[in-house]
């Protein structure tokens, strides 16, 4: 209707101005890459900052898991060396000497 033309023109001008502003910023942002998951968050109506938060939480959880595995392997190595030293004292003395952990007898 002719009475709503002015409102439509105003909205179109607002969109054109916004697109021009985006185009002006394009030169500054040409080398930035955004993970596709961020766009999925936006499409779902979720805050994109939640993606960063969840990525950090997953990284921290994985870090703790890997740290636990490393600690377990260190303990296992220590126990294995203890038990092997009991069973094979001469061979383990040579092993430790080669590794520089213990002076040879």
Secondary structure as GFF3:
##gff-version 3
##sequence-region A 1 105
A	DSSP	three_ten_helix	2	4	.	.	.	ID=ss1
A	DSSP	alpha_helix	5	25	.	.	.	ID=ss2
A	DSSP	alpha_helix	36	43	.	.	.	ID=ss3
A	DSSP	alpha_helix	48	87	.	.	.	ID=ss4
A	DSSP	alpha_helix	89	99	.	.	.	ID=ss5
###
